[in-house]
Amino acid sequence: RQVLLAAAGAALGLCGCAAARQEEAASGPELILRYAENQPEDYPTTQAALAFADLVNERTGGRVKVAVYSGGELGAEQSVIQQMQFGGIDFARISLSQLAEYVPALSVLQLPYLYEDAAQMWRVLIGTIGDEFLAMLDAVDLVGLSWFDAGVRSFYTREKVTRLADLQGLTLRVQESDMMSDMVEAMGAVSVQVVYSDVYAALHNRKIDGAENNWPSYEAMSHYEVAPYFLQDEHTRVPEIQISSRAAQEKLAALDASFPAIVQECARESAQLERCLWAQREAQAEADLRAWGVEVTLLSDAEKQKFRDAVQPLYDQFSEQAEMIRRIQQA
Ligand code: GCU
C-alpha cells in the first residue's frame, strides 16, 4: 500500500507552490481555528488544506493559526457540516454531494454526464456561475470560499461488470446524498448510503456489491483490494468546496477587519494548488492501480449512451434549472 501512495511532498514541489513556513508570532497565535478534512494526510485536498493553513499563518503575521485535522478525525462530512453551522468547526473541505443535502440547488452541478471534461467544469466553477453557487451557502450559515477538484467518478465492484445490464439489481454504495441514490437507482441498481470511512468494511463483509468514486479515493481507501473491477463509465464529476463557518468569519473580523478577505485569498490560492496536485494524483493512482492488477473496463460509445439514457430522468427533475443547465453545457 505504501508503494501506491504518491509522494505528496515531491508533488507539492512539482506544483510550484511549496507552502510558506509556519511562523508564529513570538507570543503565539491569538486565534486558533480548526479545519476538518476526511481524507488522509498525503491526499491532494489535505495537502492543500495544510498549504492554506501555512498561507493564513504567514499573511496574518502569525496571529491566526489553522489546525488541520485529516482522516475524518472531527467526524464524517454530514456531522462536520452540522458542527460548522453552530461554529464548532471553523473550516472544512466538503464534497458537493453532501452540501447539496442542505442547498438542493447545488445538485445541478453534479448531474451525471453534465460536463464534457474537467476543463469544462472549471470554466463553469471559476467565474460568475461558480461564485453564484458559492454564495448560496450563505442561506445555511456557511461561507463558500473556493472550489476543489475531485475528478470523475466511476463504478467498481467485487465481481466483474462490463455494461449497464450487469448493474441491474446490484447493491451499490453511494454517498449520503439523495441525488446519488437517484442516479444509481436510475441505472437499475439498489443504492445504499454508507459513510465514506465504512465503505471498505461494507465491501469486505459483502454488504454491498460495489461502490463508485474517483481513482485517488479508490486507491487511498484501499477499496481496490476488495473490489478490483473498475467500470470506467465516468458518470459524474462532483466538485468540492472549501468552506468556513460564519462564526469563524466573525472571529477573524474581530481580530482585524482585513482578515476575512486575506483568508478568502489564501483559500483561492490553496485551491489552485489542489487542482495541480489533483491532476498528478489522479494520473498516478490510475497508473499504480492498473499496474497492481485492477481490471478496467472502458465503455464503447454505444454502451456509454445507454448510461446517459438511463439517467435522463434526473435531468427532468431539474426542469426549473433548465436555463442553468444550458449555461453550464455551453461553457
Ligand atoms: C470523495 C470525496 C470525499 C467523500 C467521498 C465519498 O472521496 O473527496 O469527501 O467523502 O468521495 O464517496 O464519500
Residues whose N, C-alpha, C, O or C-beta is under 5 A from the ligand:
A	BS01	GCU	S95 A150 Q175 Y196 E212 S217
